[in-house]
Amino acid sequence: MLSQFVRMPKKKVLADLVYDFPTGTNALGRLDENSEGLLILSTDKQLTNLLLQPQNLHQRVYWVQVHGKVSAETLQILEAGISIRMHKGRL
């Protein structure tokens, strides 16, 4: 299930759940089709802006599970942390 309220052909999204979400509910994070995890839903505009607006830079930590073998070199790079820069709200 994708963490969005806009329906997409052949994809399950939050809008497909049988639940009447309050007006202004936003997903504060992102889960893609093959993702698992906790997703925060909020109607608090101040919290939404704080967490989602690019000008409110904050560190994020992601835990991932990798299928297959990862080289020692790649593991060192990942353990040191990866900086992902955003430009105009896009990766």
C-alpha positions as CSV (number, residue, x, y, z in Angstrom):
1,M,0.0,0.0,0.0
2,L,1.3,3.4,-0.9
3,S,1.2,6.2,1.7
4,Q,-0.9,8.6,-0.2
5,F,-4.5,9.6,-0.5
6,V,-4.6,10.1,-4.3
7,R,-5.8,7.0,-6.0
8,M,-3.6,5.3,-8.6
9,P,-4.6,2.6,-11.2
10,K,-3.7,-0.9,-10.0
11,K,-2.1,0.4,-6.8
12,K,-3.5,0.3,-3.2
13,V,-3.3,3.6,-1.4
14,L,-4.6,5.0,1.9
15,A,-7.7,6.3,0.2
16,D,-8.7,2.7,-0.5
17,L,-9.0,1.9,3.2
18,V,-12.5,1.7,4.6
19,Y,-12.0,4.6,7.0
20,D,-13.3,8.1,6.9
21,F,-10.1,10.1,7.5
22,P,-10.7,13.6,9.0
23,T,-10.3,16.4,6.5
24,G,-6.8,17.6,6.2
25,T,-5.2,14.3,7.1
26,N,-1.6,14.0,5.8
27,A,0.9,11.1,5.8
28,L,4.0,12.3,7.6
29,G,6.4,10.0,5.9
30,R,6.4,7.6,3.1
31,L,5.9,3.9,2.6
32,D,6.3,2.4,-0.9
33,E,4.9,-0.9,-2.2
34,N,7.6,-3.0,-0.7
35,S,8.1,-1.0,2.5
36,E,7.0,-1.9,6.0
37,G,6.9,0.4,9.0
38,L,5.1,2.9,11.1
39,L,3.4,5.8,9.3
40,I,2.2,8.8,11.2
41,L,-1.1,10.4,10.0
42,S,-1.9,13.9,11.3
43,T,-4.2,16.8,10.8
44,D,-1.9,19.1,12.7
45,K,-0.7,21.6,10.0
46,Q,2.2,22.9,12.2
47,L,3.6,19.4,12.7
48,T,3.0,18.6,9.0
49,N,5.0,21.7,7.9
50,L,7.7,21.1,10.4
51,L,8.3,17.6,9.2
52,L,7.7,17.9,5.4
53,Q,8.7,21.4,4.3
54,P,12.3,21.4,2.8
55,Q,13.2,24.6,4.6
56,N,12.8,22.9,7.9
57,L,15.8,20.7,7.5
58,H,16.1,17.9,10.0
59,Q,18.1,14.7,10.2
60,R,16.2,11.5,9.3
61,V,17.3,8.0,10.1
62,Y,16.1,5.0,8.0
63,W,16.6,1.3,8.8
64,V,16.7,-0.9,5.8
65,Q,16.8,-4.6,5.1
66,V,18.9,-5.6,2.1
67,H,18.2,-8.8,0.2
68,G,21.3,-10.5,-1.1
69,K,25.0,-10.0,-0.3
70,V,26.5,-6.6,0.4
71,S,30.2,-6.0,0.0
72,A,32.3,-4.9,3.0
73,E,33.1,-1.7,1.2
74,T,29.4,-0.9,0.6
75,L,28.6,-1.8,4.2
76,Q,31.3,0.7,5.4
77,I,29.8,3.5,3.3
78,L,26.3,2.7,4.5
79,E,27.4,2.5,8.2
80,A,29.1,5.9,7.9
81,G,25.8,7.4,6.7
82,I,24.6,8.7,3.4
83,S,23.6,12.3,2.8
84,I,20.6,12.7,0.5
85,R,20.3,16.3,-0.7
86,M,16.9,17.7,-1.7
87,H,16.5,20.3,-4.5
88,K,13.1,22.0,-4.7
89,G,11.4,19.2,-2.9
90,R,12.8,16.5,-5.1
91,L,15.7,14.0,-4.7
